[in-house]
Amino acid sequence: MQLPNKTGVLTFVGGAFEAIVGGAFVKSKAAHKLAVKGVVGSLRLKDDAVRKFETIREEAQDVYEEAKREADSCKCDANTDTNTDADEK
């Protein structure tokens, strides 16, 4: 059996230390406050994104409806022109 080298032992000790300290931090009030702030920030970001998306969607819908009305009016004008030409002959 081979004994671990210094790097392996230090890695193990460092990992064990971090697990103990990290576990204590996760259970602390500071970690709780930090997590709550992170979630609140995420929810605000989501709400802002939803509002912006809705604004973009509404503007795109307005542009679409306007283009549709213009296209319909052009069709009506084209039909009127062809009927006028037929009546003149």
Residue pairs with C-beta under 8 A, 6 or more apart in sequence:
4 12
25 31
